[in-house]
Amino acid sequence: MANRPVYILGLGSIGSFIAQSLRSLAVPPPVTLLVHRQSLFKELSANDWKLGLRVGEAGALKQSSGFNAELLGKTNSSTSPIRDLIVAVKASATVTALEPFKDRIGRDTTICLFQNGLGQIDDLNERLFPDPSTRPTYMCGVIRHGVYLKSASEAILSGPNGCVDVGFVDGDSTRRDRFLVDTLVRSPILRCTELRKADLIKVQLLKLATNCVLNPLTALLDVRNGELLENSALQPLQRQLLEEISAVFQNLPEMKNLDYDRSQFSVTSLETTLHDTVEKTAHNSSSMREDVRKGRSTEIDNINGWIVKRGKELGIDCPVNTCLTQLILAKNR
Ligand SMILES: NC(=O)c1ccc[n+]([C@@H]2O[C@H](COP(=O)([O-])OP(=O)(O)OC[C@H]3O[C@@H](n4cnc5c(N)ncnc54)[C@H](OP(=O)(O)O)[C@@H]3O)[C@@H](O)[C@H]2O)c1
């Protein structure tokens, strides 16, 4: 077990943070960084494959080392099977990022997606792993840390009190290999808790509802999160978004047999969760606002776009979510 490597795909803020959390364990697993850009490979290798983390800009720099690395597309790239894979690319890049590794992924692989948004697993199954008998097992991590990169080899964690909820999200409990989840929950800095499937899906949906309001509105208006509570002209729009989202959530077939309190998806409850997050992050600039500002593609298809898609399947009209999705896509052109 001690020599079983954990692979990490997506070496931005979250991927770098998780890589360091794993290498700084008392008994760390080998960690292999899957690097997709030659320039990033050069930058990390110039720093002797050390990754640094500060808690707060002024915090002490803690460095982790001993990483292995593979550069995508190199002629002698490894073909060895990948058992444990953490994916921390943006939701919209998931299929493209995993495509080069699909032949190394099979029914013995556990993939943990550390991402915002929903729909990535359906996309992976449809486009890369169509055969249910050879598909990987999926886990998801819901991140409540704030992390950004100062450079490729230095991440800043906004504070020590964030946390992660993690767990298995697909059906067949007999196929679950616990190595990855047991490794993740050992990390004191990740502050990772394993949730049962019903609880994890509920947490994902509540986070999605908040992101569906916060991300596109802050991006379109180019404001910090706190503006959503201060600007009374935005309240009716926020309520309409949440009404559509609540209707979709309450009719999702995958939630039908799960044991959870349905009132958590009422409009009032979603609104309380949203207001709580906006108050706590009032001074923050949302990731979608930053993506739009920097001309990068956004995660809108996996946020409001997912509500629209599921609404269509369920016969529930979601005109306000559709409109915001289209406006964000138009901004990106
Ligand atoms: N950062 C946070 O505080 C935070 C908090 C909660 C949730 N999240 C969520 O966590 C996820 C990751 O966020 P992040 O902040 O870490 O994003 P990020 O900093 O943009 O990192 C994404 C990384 O993926 C890389 N990438 C893009 N395409 C790739 C490909 N085809 N193959 C391999 N790597 C590829 C990017 O490289 P390039 O530089 O070449 O683009 C980048 O290094 C997102 O879903 C985000 O919403 C983040």
PDBQT file of the ligand as one rigid body, heavy atoms in Angstrom, charges set to zero:
ROOT
HETATM    1  N1  LIG A 401      -9.385  27.729  -5.996  1.00  0.00    +0.000 N 
HETATM    2  C1  LIG A 401     -10.324  27.647  -5.093  1.00  0.00    +0.000 C 
HETATM    3  O1  LIG A 401     -10.250  28.270  -4.016  1.00  0.00    +0.000 OA
HETATM    4  C2  LIG A 401     -11.543  26.777  -5.311  1.00  0.00    +0.000 A 
HETATM    5  C3  LIG A 401     -12.492  26.680  -4.279  1.00  0.00    +0.000 A 
HETATM    6  C4  LIG A 401     -13.593  25.851  -4.454  1.00  0.00    +0.000 A 
HETATM    7  C5  LIG A 401     -13.749  25.142  -5.630  1.00  0.00    +0.000 A 
HETATM    8  N2  LIG A 401     -12.810  25.261  -6.627  1.00  0.00    +0.000 N 
HETATM    9  C6  LIG A 401     -13.019  24.471  -7.835  1.00  0.00    +0.000 C 
HETATM   10  O2  LIG A 401     -11.913  23.565  -7.982  1.00  0.00    +0.000 OA
HETATM   11  C7  LIG A 401     -11.662  23.306  -9.370  1.00  0.00    +0.000 C 
HETATM   12  C8  LIG A 401     -10.195  23.650  -9.678  1.00  0.00    +0.000 C 
HETATM   13  O3  LIG A 401     -10.060  25.034  -9.432  1.00  0.00    +0.000 OA
HETATM   14  P1  LIG A 401      -8.661  25.800  -9.417  1.00  0.00    +0.000 P 
HETATM   15  O4  LIG A 401      -8.899  27.068  -8.701  1.00  0.00    +0.000 OA
HETATM   16  O5  LIG A 401      -7.582  24.898  -8.938  1.00  0.00    +0.000 OA
HETATM   17  O6  LIG A 401      -8.485  26.084 -10.977  1.00  0.00    +0.000 OA
HETATM   18  P2  LIG A 401      -7.148  26.507 -11.734  1.00  0.00    +0.000 P 
HETATM   19  O7  LIG A 401      -6.239  27.208 -10.767  1.00  0.00    +0.000 OA
HETATM   20  O8  LIG A 401      -7.569  27.179 -12.975  1.00  0.00    +0.000 OA
HETATM   21  O9  LIG A 401      -6.461  25.103 -12.067  1.00  0.00    +0.000 OA
HETATM   22  C9  LIG A 401      -6.856  24.279 -13.114  1.00  0.00    +0.000 C 
HETATM   23  C10 LIG A 401      -5.589  23.670 -13.659  1.00  0.00    +0.000 C 
HETATM   24  O10 LIG A 401      -5.937  22.705 -14.654  1.00  0.00    +0.000 OA
HETATM   25  C11 LIG A 401      -5.010  22.847 -15.714  1.00  0.00    +0.000 C 
HETATM   26  N3  LIG A 401      -5.540  22.289 -16.956  1.00  0.00    +0.000 N 
HETATM   27  C12 LIG A 401      -6.348  22.875 -17.874  1.00  0.00    +0.000 A 
HETATM   28  N4  LIG A 401      -6.554  22.031 -18.912  1.00  0.00    +0.000 NA
HETATM   29  C13 LIG A 401      -5.837  20.906 -18.638  1.00  0.00    +0.000 A 
HETATM   30  C14 LIG A 401      -5.638  19.687 -19.337  1.00  0.00    +0.000 A 
HETATM   31  N5  LIG A 401      -6.222  19.461 -20.512  1.00  0.00    +0.000 N 
HETATM   32  N6  LIG A 401      -4.831  18.756 -18.771  1.00  0.00    +0.000 NA
HETATM   33  C15 LIG A 401      -4.245  18.964 -17.575  1.00  0.00    +0.000 A 
HETATM   34  N7  LIG A 401      -4.398  20.110 -16.864  1.00  0.00    +0.000 NA
HETATM   35  C16 LIG A 401      -5.199  21.063 -17.388  1.00  0.00    +0.000 A 
HETATM   36  C17 LIG A 401      -4.791  24.344 -15.813  1.00  0.00    +0.000 C 
HETATM   37  O11 LIG A 401      -3.622  24.621 -16.563  1.00  0.00    +0.000 OA
HETATM   38  P3  LIG A 401      -3.471  25.946 -17.447  1.00  0.00    +0.000 P 
HETATM   39  O12 LIG A 401      -2.721  26.852 -16.570  1.00  0.00    +0.000 OA
HETATM   40  O13 LIG A 401      -2.683  25.498 -18.636  1.00  0.00    +0.000 OA
HETATM   41  O14 LIG A 401      -4.829  26.422 -17.811  1.00  0.00    +0.000 OA
HETATM   42  C18 LIG A 401      -4.657  24.687 -14.343  1.00  0.00    +0.000 C 
HETATM   43  O15 LIG A 401      -3.340  24.486 -13.890  1.00  0.00    +0.000 OA
HETATM   44  C19 LIG A 401     -12.673  24.169 -10.139  1.00  0.00    +0.000 C 
HETATM   45  O16 LIG A 401     -13.799  23.419 -10.458  1.00  0.00    +0.000 OA
HETATM   46  C20 LIG A 401     -13.047  25.264  -9.130  1.00  0.00    +0.000 C 
HETATM   47  O17 LIG A 401     -14.327  25.831  -9.359  1.00  0.00    +0.000 OA
HETATM   48  C21 LIG A 401     -11.711  26.052  -6.495  1.00  0.00    +0.000 A 
ENDROOT
TORSDOF 0
